[in-house]
Amino acid sequence: MAGPCLPYIKGMTLQIPFDNSYAALPDGFFARVKPEPVRAPSLIAFNEALARDLGIDGLDDPDLAALFAGNALPDGAAPLAQLYAGHQFGQYNPQLGDGRAILLGETIGTDGIRRDIQLKGSGRTPFSRMGDGRAWLGPVLREYVVSEAMHALGVPTTRALAAVRTGETVVRERPLPGAVLTRVAQSHLRVGTFQIFAARGDIPALQTLFDYAVARHYPDATEPAAFLDAVMRRQAALVAQWMSLGFIHGVMNTDNCSISGETIDYGPCAFMDSYHPETVYSSIDRFGRYSYAAQADIIVWNMAQLATALLSLMPDPEAAIEPFTAQVHAMPNLIRAEWLRRFGAKIGLSDPTPDDATLIAELLTLMQTDEADFTNTFRGLVDGTARDQFTETAGFDDWHARWQSRISGEEDPKGLMSAANPVLIPRNHRIEEMIAAAVAGDDAPFHRLMAAYATPFADDPAYADLRRPPAPEEVVQATFCGT
C-alpha cells in the first residue's frame, strides 16, 4: 500500500533528525505505507519540551497541524506499519500489526536514547483488517493526558508529542470527531513481534529481531535466557509501579506488552477511585482477566509467551524448556519484591521487610472494606487526613498506632511518602468531562488537566477540586478501547 501522494509544504521549518534503523530491517517486518491526508487539520497540543528532547528544530512552524495529521512527510521520514501477532484475552491471533498507526521514523534524542515517532489514527494500513485506520478525539486526548501524567509520575511510558483534530468524522457507535495522536516510544517492539516469527517457524527473521532488540534495548543480554531475564525484570518493576498508583492498564494482551518495559497502548486504562483488588473498567474485559490485582499474574503469563517464542533460538529447544520455565516461575518473586519496595515507600519505609507486607495488606483490607479512596488514603498518610477516608475508624486507628510504631525509627518517612504518593491522578470522571468538553469544541479543560498533572506530587490549591473522588452520579462504570 503506497498511500496517497503527500504534499511538500513550502517554507516548512520543522526539522526532525531522523535516524531510522527499523526501516532497514527486511521487508517482512513491516509494510511501507504513508499516512492518509485529512480534510482540515487543526492543532490541539504540541509537546515542545519533548520535541526539544528529541532534537527537533523549528518548533514555531505554522504547519505543525498538517505535519502531525499526516498531510505532509518531514524530510527523512520512512513511514511504515509494523507487523506482529499476539494473544488477545488468551486467544492467539496469528497476524495483527499496526492497523491504524504508522511509524514515521526514529530519532536519537539529546539524552542519547533512540525513540520512535509514530502517528496513531493516520489511516488504513495492510493490517487494518476491517478497520478504518482512524481514531476519534476521545481516545486521542485520553492517551495524551494519561501518558503524560504517567511520565510525570515517574512511570516508564510512551509519550505524547502532538494531538490534531482532523476535521473529519469517524463513525463508531455514532459519528464522532476524528483526531490523530503522535506518540513517542523507546520502540514499538512487542511480545507479539517475537511471537509472529516464532509461530511461523521463521527462525532467520526471529534471530534478526532478537539481535535488533538486544542492540537497541539490552546490549548486555546477548543470549536468549539473559534477554528474557532483562525483559522480565523491567516488566516486574513496571507492573508493581502501576499497582502502587492504582493504575489498571485494561488490556494486557501480548501485542500490548512492550519489550522495552514501557507502558504502551493506552486504551480502556483507568486509575482506581475506591480500592478493590478486583476492579475492572474495560468494557471488553467481561471476566476480569485484566483486573487491578490480576495484572501481577498476567504479566507472568505474557512473559511465558515471550519465553516460548525465544525457545526457537536455542540450539536445543527441548533441553531449554526446563531452565526457561524455571526463569518464568521465578518472576512472581521479582514482582513481590518490587511491590513491597513500592508500597513500603508509600507508608514511609525505606527498607521494608517481608513482615511489612502484612502491615500493608492490613491497610488495603481496611480500605477495601470501607471503600476508601486509594490515592487520597495514601496521600492522607502524608498530610494526616487518611482517617477521613474511613467511616469505621476503629480499625484504622488500631492500624495507625502500629504503623506509627513501625516508622518511628525511619529517618524521613514523610519525605519518602511524599515522593511515593501523588496528590493528583487522572481520575476517570475528570477525563470524561474533558473529552465531552473537547467534543463540544472547548479545549480549556484539556489544557487545565495537562497543567495540573505535570506536577502530580504538588499540593496546589488551584487544583484542589481534582483531588475529589467522583460523586455517585459521576462514577465511570466502563472505559473503551476507541478502535
LOTIMAR-898219 format. One line per field, with one value per residue (C-alpha): z, x, y; residue number from 1. Coordinates in steps of 0.5 Angstrom, whole numbers. Layout:
LOTIMAR-898219
z	c(Z, ...)
x	c(X, ...)
y	c(Y, ...)
pos	c(NUM, ...)
//
This chain:
LOTIMAR-898219
z	c(0, -2, 0, -3, -5, 1, -1, 1, 5, 2, 8, 13, 18, 23, 22, 26, 26, 23, 24, 22, 24, 24, 17, 15, 17, 12, 9, 12, 19, 16, 11, 8, 8, 8, 12, 9, 9, 13, 11, 16, 21, 27, 33, 40, 43, 42, 47, 46, 52, 49, 42, 45, 48, 41, 38, 34, 31, 28, 34, 31, 25, 23, 19, 25, 25, 18, 19, 25, 22, 17, 11, 10, 11, 14, 11, 13, 15, 13, 14, 16, 19, 24, 24, 30, 33, 40, 45, 46, 52, 52, 45, 40, 33, 28, 25, 28, 26, 26, 24, 25, 27, 22, 25, 22, 24, 30, 33, 38, 43, 47, 52, 47, 47, 41, 40, 35, 33, 31, 28, 31, 27, 21, 16, 14, 13, 10, 18, 19, 17, 17, 21, 18, 21, 24, 32, 35, 39, 46, 46, 43, 49, 54, 52, 51, 58, 62, 58, 60, 67, 68, 66, 71, 76, 74, 71, 64, 59, 52, 51, 47, 42, 39, 38, 32, 30, 23, 21, 19, 22, 25, 26, 32, 35, 33, 29, 33, 31, 29, 31, 31, 36, 35, 40, 42, 45, 46, 41, 39, 39, 43, 46, 40, 35, 37, 37, 30, 27, 32, 30, 23, 24, 21, 25, 21, 22, 29, 30, 26, 31, 37, 35, 34, 40, 44, 41, 42, 49, 52, 50, 55, 54, 48, 50, 50, 57, 59, 55, 58, 65, 63, 60, 66, 71, 67, 67, 74, 76, 71, 74, 81, 80, 76, 82, 87, 84, 83, 75, 71, 64, 62, 56, 58, 51, 49, 43, 48, 52, 50, 50, 53, 59, 58, 59, 52, 48, 53, 51, 57, 62, 69, 76, 81, 86, 92, 93, 91, 88, 83, 80, 72, 68, 61, 57, 54, 60, 62, 66, 70, 66, 67, 73, 78, 82, 76, 73, 77, 74, 67, 66, 68, 63, 58, 60, 59, 52, 50, 53, 49, 43, 45, 45, 38, 38, 43, 40, 43, 45, 48, 53, 54, 56, 64, 65, 61, 65, 72, 70, 69, 75, 79, 76, 82, 87, 83, 83, 90, 92, 87, 90, 97, 95, 92, 98, 103, 101, 101, 108, 110, 110, 106, 107, 108, 110, 108, 115, 113, 107, 113, 115, 108, 107, 113, 111, 104, 107, 111, 105, 101, 107, 108, 100, 102, 96, 94, 92, 98, 103, 102, 101, 107, 111, 109, 111, 117, 113, 112, 118, 114, 109, 113, 117, 121, 124, 130, 125, 122, 129, 131, 125, 125, 132, 130, 124, 128, 132, 126, 122, 129, 127, 120, 118, 114, 113, 111, 105, 103, 103, 99, 94, 93, 94, 89, 90, 84, 79, 72, 75, 70, 71, 70, 64, 61, 63, 59, 53, 53, 53, 47, 43, 44, 42, 49, 50, 56, 61, 57, 58, 65, 66, 63, 67, 74, 72, 70, 78, 81, 88, 89, 93, 89, 92, 85, 83, 90, 86, 82, 88, 90, 88, 84, 86, 85, 79, 76, 77, 71, 70, 64, 59, 52, 47, 42, 36)
x	c(0, 4, -1, -3, 2, 3, 5, 11, 10, 13, 17, 17, 22, 21, 27, 26, 33, 31, 36, 32, 34, 28, 26, 33, 30, 28, 21, 18, 18, 13, 9, 12, 5, 4, -1, -7, -8, -14, -19, -18, -12, -12, -7, -10, -3, 4, 9, 15, 19, 19, 21, 27, 29, 28, 33, 27, 28, 23, 18, 15, 13, 6, 4, 5, -2, -1, 5, 2, -4, 0, -2, 6, 12, 18, 25, 28, 22, 21, 14, 12, 7, 10, 8, 6, 2, -1, -5, -12, -15, -12, -13, -8, -9, -3, -3, -4, 0, -1, -8, -8, -1, 5, 12, 15, 22, 27, 31, 37, 35, 39, 40, 43, 37, 34, 26, 20, 16, 9, 2, -4, -10, -7, -11, -11, -5, -5, -6, -12, -17, -24, -22, -22, -15, -17, -18, -23, -22, -23, -18, -13, -14, -14, -8, -5, -7, -5, 1, 4, 1, 5, 11, 10, 9, 16, 13, 16, 11, 10, 10, 5, 8, 2, -5, -9, -16, -17, -24, -27, -32, -30, -36, -36, -43, -44, -41, -35, -30, -23, -16, -9, -4, 3, 7, 14, 17, 24, 21, 14, 17, 12, 12, 7, 13, 17, 11, 9, 16, 17, 10, 11, 18, 22, 28, 32, 27, 27, 34, 34, 29, 33, 39, 36, 32, 39, 43, 37, 35, 39, 46, 49, 44, 46, 43, 36, 36, 39, 35, 29, 31, 32, 25, 22, 26, 23, 16, 16, 18, 13, 7, 9, 9, 3, -1, 3, -1, -8, -7, -10, -8, -14, -12, -5, -5, 2, 1, 1, 7, 13, 20, 23, 19, 15, 7, 4, -3, -7, -14, -19, -14, -16, -14, -18, -22, -25, -20, -22, -17, -22, -23, -24, -26, -25, -32, -29, -26, -32, -29, -24, -18, -14, -17, -12, -10, -9, -4, 1, -1, -2, 5, 8, 3, 6, 13, 12, 9, 16, 20, 16, 18, 25, 26, 26, 33, 36, 41, 37, 30, 27, 33, 32, 25, 26, 31, 26, 21, 25, 26, 19, 17, 22, 18, 13, 18, 21, 14, 13, 20, 18, 11, 14, 19, 14, 8, 14, 15, 8, 8, 15, 19, 26, 28, 21, 22, 17, 14, 12, 8, 3, 2, 1, -4, -8, -9, -11, -16, -19, -19, -23, -28, -29, -29, -23, -20, -14, -10, -13, -12, -4, -3, -7, -2, 3, -2, -5, -12, -12, -17, -22, -23, -26, -33, -31, -25, -23, -20, -16, -14, -11, -7, -5, -2, 2, 4, 7, 11, 14, 16, 19, 26, 26, 30, 25, 18, 14, 19, 19, 12, 11, 15, 11, 4, 1, -4, -7, -8, -12, -19, -24, -29, -25, -22, -29, -31, -25, -27, -34, -32, -27, -32, -36, -30, -28, -20, -19, -21, -16, -10, -12, -11, -5, -2, -5, -2, 5, 7, 2, 6, 5, -1, -3, -9, -11, -12, -16, -22, -18, -17, -24, -27, -33, -40, -44, -47, -40, -37, -35, -37, -33, -28, -27, -21, -23, -22)
y	c(0, 6, 11, 18, 23, 27, 35, 38, 45, 51, 54, 48, 50, 44, 39, 32, 29, 22, 16, 10, 3, -1, 1, -2, -9, -14, -12, -18, -14, -9, -6, 1, 6, 13, 17, 19, 26, 29, 35, 40, 39, 44, 43, 42, 41, 40, 38, 43, 40, 33, 36, 39, 33, 29, 34, 37, 44, 49, 49, 55, 52, 55, 48, 43, 41, 39, 35, 32, 30, 26, 31, 32, 28, 31, 30, 24, 20, 13, 11, 4, 0, -6, -13, -17, -22, -23, -27, -22, -24, -31, -33, -33, -28, -30, -23, -17, -11, -3, -2, 5, 7, 9, 10, 16, 14, 15, 20, 20, 25, 30, 24, 19, 15, 12, 13, 12, 18, 15, 17, 14, 15, 16, 12, 5, 0, -7, -9, -5, -11, -9, -2, 5, 6, 13, 15, 19, 25, 22, 16, 21, 26, 20, 18, 24, 26, 20, 18, 25, 24, 17, 21, 26, 20, 17, 11, 9, 10, 12, 20, 25, 29, 32, 32, 34, 35, 32, 36, 29, 25, 18, 13, 9, 7, 14, 20, 23, 28, 25, 26, 24, 23, 23, 19, 17, 11, 8, 3, -1, -8, -12, -19, -20, -18, -24, -29, -28, -30, -36, -38, -38, -42, -36, -37, -33, -27, -29, -28, -22, -19, -22, -18, -12, -12, -13, -8, -3, -4, -10, -9, -14, -19, -23, -30, -31, -33, -27, -23, -26, -24, -17, -16, -20, -15, -9, -11, -14, -7, -3, -7, -6, 1, 1, -2, 3, 8, 4, 4, -1, -2, -5, -9, -13, -17, -19, -15, -9, -11, -7, -11, -4, -4, 2, 3, 2, 2, 6, 4, 3, 5, 8, 10, 7, 11, 7, 1, -6, -11, -14, -7, -7, -1, -4, -5, -11, -15, -19, -24, -19, -22, -16, -13, -9, -15, -20, -15, -19, -26, -23, -20, -27, -30, -25, -27, -34, -33, -29, -35, -40, -35, -35, -42, -43, -39, -44, -50, -55, -52, -58, -58, -51, -51, -53, -47, -42, -45, -44, -37, -35, -39, -34, -28, -27, -27, -21, -18, -19, -15, -9, -9, -9, -4, 1, 0, 0, 7, 9, 8, 11, 5, 6, -2, -6, -13, -19, -18, -11, -14, -16, -9, -6, -12, -10, -3, -5, -9, -4, 1, -5, -6, 2, 3, 8, 12, 9, 16, 20, 15, 14, 21, 22, 19, 25, 30, 27, 26, 19, 17, 22, 16, 11, 11, 5, 9, 4, -1, 5, 8, 1, 0, 7, 6, 0, 4, 10, 5, 2, 8, 11, 9, 12, 18, 21, 18, 24, 25, 18, 18, 25, 22, 16, 18, 23, 29, 28, 22, 23, 21, 18, 23, 29, 25, 24, 31, 34, 29, 32, 39, 38, 34, 41, 45, 47, 45, 49, 43, 39, 44, 45, 38, 38, 43, 40, 33, 36, 36, 31, 31, 38, 40, 46, 50, 52, 44, 42, 40, 35, 31, 30, 23, 22, 23, 17, 20, 22, 15, 12, 5, 3, 5, 4, 2, 7, 3)
pos	c(1, 2, 3, 4, 5, 6, 7, 8, 9, 10, 11, 12, 13, 14, 15, 16, 17, 18, 19, 20, 21, 22, 23, 24, 25, 26, 27, 28, 29, 30, 31, 32, 33, 34, 35, 36, 37, 38, 39, 40, 41, 42, 43, 44, 45, 46, 47, 48, 49, 50, 51, 52, 53, 54, 55, 56, 57, 58, 59, 60, 61, 62, 63, 64, 65, 66, 67, 68, 69, 70, 71, 72, 73, 74, 75, 76, 77, 78, 79, 80, 81, 82, 83, 84, 85, 86, 87, 88, 89, 90, 91, 92, 93, 94, 95, 96, 97, 98, 99, 100, 101, 102, 103, 104, 105, 106, 107, 108, 109, 110, 111, 112, 113, 114, 115, 116, 117, 118, 119, 120, 121, 122, 123, 124, 125, 126, 127, 128, 129, 130, 131, 132, 133, 134, 135, 136, 137, 138, 139, 140, 141, 142, 143, 144, 145, 146, 147, 148, 149, 150, 151, 152, 153, 154, 155, 156, 157, 158, 159, 160, 161, 162, 163, 164, 165, 166, 167, 168, 169, 170, 171, 172, 173, 174, 175, 176, 177, 178, 179, 180, 181, 182, 183, 184, 185, 186, 187, 188, 189, 190, 191, 192, 193, 194, 195, 196, 197, 198, 199, 200, 201, 202, 203, 204, 205, 206, 207, 208, 209, 210, 211, 212, 213, 214, 215, 216, 217, 218, 219, 220, 221, 222, 223, 224, 225, 226, 227, 228, 229, 230, 231, 232, 233, 234, 235, 236, 237, 238, 239, 240, 241, 242, 243, 244, 245, 246, 247, 248, 249, 250, 251, 252, 253, 254, 255, 256, 257, 258, 259, 260, 261, 262, 263, 264, 265, 266, 267, 268, 269, 270, 271, 272, 273, 274, 275, 276, 277, 278, 279, 280, 281, 282, 283, 284, 285, 286, 287, 288, 289, 290, 291, 292, 293, 294, 295, 296, 297, 298, 299, 300, 301, 302, 303, 304, 305, 306, 307, 308, 309, 310, 311, 312, 313, 314, 315, 316, 317, 318, 319, 320, 321, 322, 323, 324, 325, 326, 327, 328, 329, 330, 331, 332, 333, 334, 335, 336, 337, 338, 339, 340, 341, 342, 343, 344, 345, 346, 347, 348, 349, 350, 351, 352, 353, 354, 355, 356, 357, 358, 359, 360, 361, 362, 363, 364, 365, 366, 367, 368, 369, 370, 371, 372, 373, 374, 375, 376, 377, 378, 379, 380, 381, 382, 383, 384, 385, 386, 387, 388, 389, 390, 391, 392, 393, 394, 395, 396, 397, 398, 399, 400, 401, 402, 403, 404, 405, 406, 407, 408, 409, 410, 411, 412, 413, 414, 415, 416, 417, 418, 419, 420, 421, 422, 423, 424, 425, 426, 427, 428, 429, 430, 431, 432, 433, 434, 435, 436, 437, 438, 439, 440, 441, 442, 443, 444, 445, 446, 447, 448, 449, 450, 451, 452, 453, 454, 455, 456, 457, 458, 459, 460, 461, 462, 463, 464, 465, 466, 467, 468, 469, 470, 471, 472, 473, 474, 475, 476, 477, 478, 479, 480, 481, 482, 483)
//
